[in-house]
Amino acid sequence: MSRRIPAFVAAVAITATAGLAANADASTSHRSHDGVARRAGSVGLFGADGGFFQAVKGVSGRKAHKTAFFDVSGSRATATAVNPVGGDDGLLCDTGENVVPVRTIRTGIQLSLVLDASPYDDEGGDGFHFACSGVAVHGRFALATGDSQGLLQLRRRHGTWKIDRRVQSPGLDDAGDPHEPGWINFRTSVTPATTFDNVAIAPKPMPDGRYLALAVDHTNRTLAVVSGVGSAEPTLVGALRAGALRNGALDQGTGGVVFLPGSSDRALIATMTGFAVLRLRDPAEPRLKVRTKVGDGSHPPSSITVTSDADHVAVAAGSHVFGSRNVRAAVLHGKKFRKQTSFRLSSAGTETVSDVAYTANGTLVVLHGDSASIPGWFLTLVKKVPRGHHAVRGSTSTTAPSDPGSLSVWPAPSSP
């Protein structure tokens, strides 16, 4: 069900901030003896309860260490994206009318001035408001979803994120007004879906130099393919509507679709009962292939991630993490995935795995927990999963995220 509400009753989010909230962890900044801030070798961002976001360092090692716990004045910490280029800036979503940039993630995270997305309120229906639900970053450009009929394109210039006003969509929004600059319109007969929330950008351009992006409305079981993202003329080029895409666990965040590292047009996507290859050889005709069930298929997957060698996939579903191999053969030649392992990190009956993310060195970062226990939630680092077994390393305590799909890490498998 849509989370959009009429704009006149929408909660007011922050309008500007230049630093962390007052309750940020004292360890936010790490400085060497000569006074120069040390740069973390690996970092992660994810949502906690009450609309708070958590930042950690050391996700490629043996245990993640907290560096910040902060609020952007929203009620739900929905989505994060660390820039794969350098890992030092990123974006946050909290289902409000703002997109929140963050900077100096590796040395002492700070919030930048928010980007006001309220001019795009009527892109999901007349009288409704933009609700930032998903975000994806690629170097100097980014995309944000607003639980609406399209995407908001952002551009980073001189170290500052801004709405990309070069983008001009013809036609009118649902209120009958011209689309504001920066908006990539999906409001066509091809995509009747109105609540796009998930988004992903290909790590490499197509042979013609254009980047593909994917946006998914799991409520209305629809996927959209956009070509030319990051340019002045991104265009909706294809769409897919399939019952298998309906998945209530993926209504928020960015955990349900992943491009293969180093790929321009090869992706995996979570389905109602497992995952599938998303065939994009012809972006105008996307197709689901090699559909695979995880477990007994009774728990909708909440997150999917792929290793740097593009041959191993991990999926979070219910209380378990499932690992499979043979990704390249499945994507390129339609062969079956090979199940390798499944495991859980707690014996608690109410344990849930919310998010999984591989780092570039093959460490699996798992956000999981039991809301009935105190402390109930953890970020745990797991090694050796691509080998067909697992070795649990350190766990860092946190609180339950509002929704699955908020976890992002750097360096990720697709980081340059």
Secondary structure, DSSP 8 states (H G I E B T S, - for coil): -----BGGG--------SS--TT--TTS--B-TTS-B---SSEEEEE-GGGEEEEEE-TTSSS-EEEEEEE-S-S---EEEE-TTTSSEEEEE-SSSEEEEEE-TTTS-EE---EE-GGGGGGSSTTB-----EEEEETTEEEEE-SBSEEEEEEEETTEEEE-TT----SB-TTS-B--TTEEE--STT-----B-EEEE-SS--TTS-EEEEEEETTTTEEEEEEEETSS--EEEEEEE-GGG--GGGSSSS-SEEE-TT-SSEEEEE-SSEEEEEE-SSTTS-EEEEEEE-TTS-S-EEEEEE-TTS-EEEEEETTEEEEEE-HHHHHHH----EEEEEE-S---TT-EEEEEEE-TTS-EEEEEE-TTSSS-EEEEEEE-GGGTS-EEEEEEEE---SSS---EEES-TT--
